[in-house]
């Protein structure tokens, strides 16, 4: 298999840096088992999915919230904030089944979609709950496969306190939820590092598109990213480091936590990524979606 080059490694590092940064800034919500909202709706309740072509009815159980937190060791920058709750199992009809369960209630967690998937179907009349934390900000790529055909779920009945009635409560696998940051690396320029050397200094130019259903959340994300001006990302070499998630959204047991890899003393350390320039410009709204674009320049040296 071909090795990942600078652009691929840059994109992966920006993605996981953004995921980690949003969490350390406290942009997540913990949901405990049987927790209810103002309208007495059970926020931990999972509903059976009966239309997933990849599974049988009764295998997939969907939460009202996508993008469950899989990262461990998150330390919020503000004191007094409880760290994210990591899924440790699922409760079916009052009985808790841990992740290590084998047999009839064996399951795995699909973290990006916020789902529990059983190895074999269970009764769709079951009461299924779990405790978890979900990320308030989606991080993805502007050019992801089928991105242009996926439904954009602007608000849900449980998550967003919608402005109108009849709004969808539970997202589907194909929904993208807001607020979101879409990564788009547009071009690369190279300069020589020193006379007589073939080594290059690479400057990448790209855009972080911020989409939100209201300006309040858009401004929060915008401020966090603007304050990253002149930040230095400690790059991870994903040619040798494990990725955090596996096929079907499962957590990779070989992955520990972001700070273990984004570390100059890690065996998987790659290069420092210098965010030399960040600029901000408001875009026109797209129907009900408030949008901002942050342009950035990322500089990568050949040997440090």
N, C-alpha and C positions, 0 to 999 in steps of 0.2 A: 504493500500500500504506500502511496506517495506521502511524503512528509508534509505537514501543514507549513505554509510559508508565513510571511509577516502579516499579510492582510487577514488570513484566516485566524491566526493567533490573536491579532488585535481585536477582531470582532468578538471572539470568545471571551477575551479578558474584559472588554467593555461590558459585555452582557452580565458576567458574573460579578463584576465590580458594581454595576448598577443595582443588581439584585441585593447584594450585601449592603450597599449604601442606603437603599430605601428601608431595609430592615433596621439598621443601626440608627436611623433617624426616627424610628418608631412607627413607620407606616405599615402596620399590621394590626389585626384584631384577633384576640383569643376568644374562642367559643368553647365553653365547658358543656359537658353532657347535661341535657335537659334544660339548658339556659333558654329563657324566653325573652322576647322583646316587649315593647310597650303594648302591643296588641295580643300578647299571650301566645305568640307563635313560637314553637320549639325550633330554635336556630340550629340545634345539633341533629335534627331529624334528617335522615337520608331517604330518598324516594327511589323505588325501583324503576329502572330504564327498560322499556319493552321494545325499543326500536333500534337498538345498536346492532349493526350487521355483523360485528365481530364476536358477539357473545350471545348466549341463550338468555331468554327472559329469566330474571331472578338472579343473574350473576352480577349485574352492575347496579350499584346504588349511588345515586347522585346527591351531592350536597347543594345547598343554595349558594355556595361560595366556591369559586374556582381559585386556582393558584395557592394551594396549601403550602405552608412553610415546611421545607424539608431540611433547612440549614440548622445545624446545632452550634452551640457556643456563641450565639448572638448576644452582644453586650450593647444595649442602647446608649447613645451618647448622653442622654438626659437621665439623671438619677430618678429612682422611684418608679420606673416603667418595668412591668413584669416581662421577662423574656418570652418569646413565642412558645406556645404549646406544641410539642411534636406528637404526631399520632402514634399511639402505642398499641392500638388494637381497635376492636369494634364491639359494641354491645347489641346483641340480638335477643329480643323478647326478654330483656332483663338480665341476661347472662353475658359476661364479658369474655371475649375471646382475644387473647393477645396476638401480636404479629407472628409468634412462633407456633400458633395453632396448626395442627395437622388434622386431616380427616374432613368431616362434613362442613366445617366452618373455616377451613383454611382460606386465606385471602391475601391480597396485596393491595397497596395504596397507589392510586394514580394521582400523584401530587399536582401536576399542572391542571388537571380537570376537576380536582376535588371530588374523587370518587373512591369507593371501596369496591373491589372486584373479587368476588368469591371464585374459588377454583371450580366449583360446581354450583348449580342454581339452588337457591333457597326459596321458600314460599314468598310470593310477592305480597302476602298479607302480613308478613313479619314487621315488627317494629324495630328499626335499625337506627342506632345513634352512635356518635363518636365525638371525642373532644379533639380539637385541632386549632391551629391558627391559620388565617389566610392573609395573603399579601394584598394590601390596598392598591398597589400599583402593578400593572402588567408590564413586563419587559419582553420585547420581541424584536423581530427584524422586519423592515419594510418590504423585503423581497422574499419572505418565507413562502414555501409551496402553498398554493391555493389561497394565499392571503387575500387576494382581491375577491374571492368568492365566499369567504367566510362571513357569517352574519356578525355584525357589530352590535353587541347588546349594550345600549346606552345606559340603561338603568334597570334594576330589578325591584320587585315589590318589597323584598326583605332587606336587601343591602343598601339601597339608595334613597329610601323615603321619596318615592316618585311623585311627580307633580300631577299625575293623572291616575285614574283607576284602570283596572284591567291590564296592568303591566305584568309581564312574565316574572315568576318568582324563582324558578329553578332554571339555570342555564343548561344548554346542551353541550355536548362535546365540541361542536363546531362553532360555538359562540366565542367571540373575543370580548372581554369585559373592560370597561373603563374605570378609572383613568389608566392611561398606557403611555409607555415610552417606546417609540419605534426607532431602531438603530439603522442608519443608512450611511455607509462609507462610500463616498462618491469618487474620489480620485487620489492618486499618489504621485508625489514628486520626489526625486532623489538628488542628493548632493554628495560629493566626495568627502570622505572623512579626513583624509590627510594626503599629502603629496606622495606619490609612489605606491599608494595602496589602492586596491580594488574595492575595499570596504565602503559601504554606502551608509549615509544618514538618510532615513526615509521619513518624509512628512506625509501623513494621511489627513485628508480633509473630508469631513462628513457632517451629518445633521442628526440631531436627536429630536424627533417629532414628539411633542407632548400633546396628547389628546385627553380631554376631560369633559364631563357633562356640565361643569360649572367653573367659573373663573376662580373661585376660592381654592379648590383643589389644584387647579392648573397653576395657580400662583405659588402654592406650597412646593410643588415639584420643581417649578421653574427656579425658585430661590435656592433650593438645595443644589441644583445642577450649576447655577451661576456661581455659587460659592466654591465650586470645585475648580475654578480658574487657577491655573498654575499647580494643580495637584499632580502628584507623581504616582502612577499605578505600578505596583510590583507585579510584573507579568508572570503568568504561569505557562510552562511549556506543556501544552496538551498533546504533544507527540509522545510524551511519556507519562504525564499525570493522568489520573482517571477523570472522566467527566462525572458530575454529581448524579445524573439521572441516566437510567437505562431505558430499554425498550418499554413502551406502554406506560411511561411516567413513573417507573419504580425507582426508588432511591438506590444508588450504587453503594453496597456495603464497603467497597474499597475507598470511598470518599469520606474524609473526616470532617473538616470544616474549612471555609475559605481562607482564614488567616493562617492555617497550617501550610498552605500552598503559595499564597501571595506573601512570600517571606524570602528575604535575600539568603537566609540560611537553609532554605528548603532544597531538597535534592531536585525539585521540579521548577526551581526559579529559572526564568528565561531572560527577560530584559526589563529595564525600567521604561515606562511609557509616560512621556511628558505631555500633559495637556497644556500646551503653550498659549492657546487662544480659545476663548469661548465668547460667542456673541449671541445675542437674543433678539428675536423679532417676532412680533405677533402676526399670525396668519388670520385670514378671514374665517369666520366660523363655518363649519360644514353642517348645515341644518342646525341641530341642537348642540353640536360638539364645539367646544372652545379649543382653539389650537394655538400652539406656539412652536417655533422652530429655534433650536439652539445649534448654531454652527460651531464646530470645534476643529482644532488642529492638534494632531497627536504626533509627536516626534519620537522616533526610535533610533537609537545609536547601535552600531554593530557589535559592541563588546561590553556594554554596561547598562 
